[in-house]
Amino acid sequence: MIELHLTILAITALIGLAASYLAITEKDLLKAVAYSAAQAIAYAIIFYLLMAPDIVLAYVAIAVGIYSALLIFLIGKTQRYEVV
């Protein structure tokens, strides 16, 4: 059972790392926000596996909900694509 727990933890950490990389390198800012939300969900799963449910509730509400909504609102006020 411990091996399964650690395997899920490692896979989730890799998904979070990949989503972070994709969020940084993406030129479409809305996709970058979606990748950032996916990274936050992956980290919330890690917090849950580490038995910290209070942190999960706060992290999901802030990182996925409020932060993403604020970024989408701000992207709507500017250009959607990053120009280099």
Secondary structure, 3 states (H helix, E strand, C coil): CHHHHHHHHHHHHHHHHHHHHHHHHCCEHHHHHHHHHHHHHHHHHHHHHCCCHHHHHHHHHHHHHHHHHHHHHHHHHCCCECCC
